[in-house]
């Protein structure tokens, strides 16, 4: 996700008006994942997507598995006329050549734009499908589909990104409607038997004449076609198509419900005792001034859960937070789980998880289960020690403030006592620490580090065309050659209706165009950091600094990839590897050298002192047991529901013990903490409908590789070593999805990946450490 701000200059406005353009209003999106490629066309290149996941990312992948897309683009609209040539694009984006994004479309324009896009793309598919066997060539099948997908994905991203970021609800609603329409079209195109048959002919006749990436592309299109059932009887294909369309609509609805959620709770200052003064002062008061309004957005929710020492306040907030969209999204998730299982069975897979993992590094649900179970067992002793410490601290606090001590850690307690551990055991005062992380200083430091590390140069585009005045646009150039590589938007502050987490959205794939020239990549980082005001600077807690580095890592992956095909652009790697490149870059927020470059006191600019830095760095493995067991809980829940044929959720599961929510049972078993009665965390678990279904384990799986890359190269050869940085850009970021992740890792590491660094990063001892002591 990114920040971006921009206002049209008078000069530019006059030019746009002369060209007949509308006034800017428009939008943004969430998720960059395989889901984009998933539920849409079967025989095409994948395009850019947003990387989501609250930190996440989302990603790129098989656009044909049956989930709705969340990020694409479109042509611009000029007074009832759609723009279909590059000259018009240059009029709109004069300050940023090659950037085809535009933000001046109204609700009606989006619908008209979608219709034009559908007609243009369908004509391509019709032409390819109509070819006779003897007429098939690389040019009229492979290249024609490639060129269509490049244009289609770029234009589609713009159309459905709006629903995630536009300040205008009418635009968000129009974008949702367009997304559903395009998603249905994507499903139809993904089931084109005639196109699939001609791809098989092209493989038979011309496969050996293609270069490595071309062969990989053709093989993937054919595999995606088979994963859509195009090798099966027509009646099975029709059932698969019907299921995919329904799943696409459900996924869009699930995330729209979350984006539009706007619950607000009211508390007195006494009920918020313990939260920082600057946070209290930022809250809106009720009309009579007696209470303060607290939303469930991250900038409100997390400070309260980490610092408010009033248990009942935390309980109310946690209940509301884990009940978001409960009724609507619980029903949606039930249906999605059943539909995914049915589709997998029709295609010959044992479960939806087996279907998904067939295209991942892990390959099978059994391998994922082994990975999660073994790691959970290793973490259990750490977790038990931490829970004991939590209870000790809770007893002290109950005695101090006069609360009843029940000798239990509840779901509304664990974030609070994780924070107490950091403060007491590691002497990390988060409120003092964040004074050294003003947003503008962190941003400059982050930019400097990434530019030095990857040999890049960023330049802000003044008066850029954007969807909201908070947004900023930057160009990215190679530092040595000064060649333009791409652009990124930064949209960092919360607002009503905006995507509620942090994510990177791929908007324009970096790849070859139909004329052989390179299309530059465009991405957007969306986050929800505290917005600065005239009276208060935006100060980032250290975990938000880490989030910033993570998501911006996804942005650089989108920008730096140099694949030829849109299907392999940016983060279009295996989903269980997609987080590794950005996770690796999180390490810079735990190293003294880099921390000094991104920090200074917001009042006088003084550097962060060692007495704050050293405890912070030491706290990297604080709460490692609890934190990682929670990740294992979410991953296990995700895997479990996607290896079953049907799962019924019950809102009041404690009153009906025969139907306990699976999440509650797993939470008690793995995390040692019961879910709060009446809640359903799954109803707001956006990953489950955002392209990470049966893939949440990928966060931890990819950490194995991110830790190995960091400790084996950067930590050993130099944190800011330019040679290692260029190797990273070349071997990890550069290929996009044109090379298997295993091969990328071997090229960068010079060997097969190992797990030791990962275990050490979790505070666990390894055989290698033990042997080194002997």
Helices and strands as residue ranges (DSSP letters): H 10-19, H 34-38, E 50-51, E 77-78, E 81-82, H 86-92, H 107-129, G 133-135, I 138-143, H 144-161, H 169-190, H 193-206, G 207-209, H 212-227, H 234-260, E 264-267, G 270-272, H 277-282, E 292-295, H 298-307, H 311-321, H 326-346, H 352-357, H 365-401, H 414-424, H 430-433, G 434-436, H 439-454, E 456-460, E 472-478, E 484-493, E 503-508, E 511-512, E 518-519, E 521-529, H 542-560, G 566-568, H 580-586, G 587-590, H 592-597, H 610-618, G 619-621, H 624-641, G 657-659, H 662-666, I 667-671, G 681-684, G 686-689, H 698-709, I 710-714, H 715-717, H 722-728, I 729-733, H 741-749, H 756-761, H 767-773
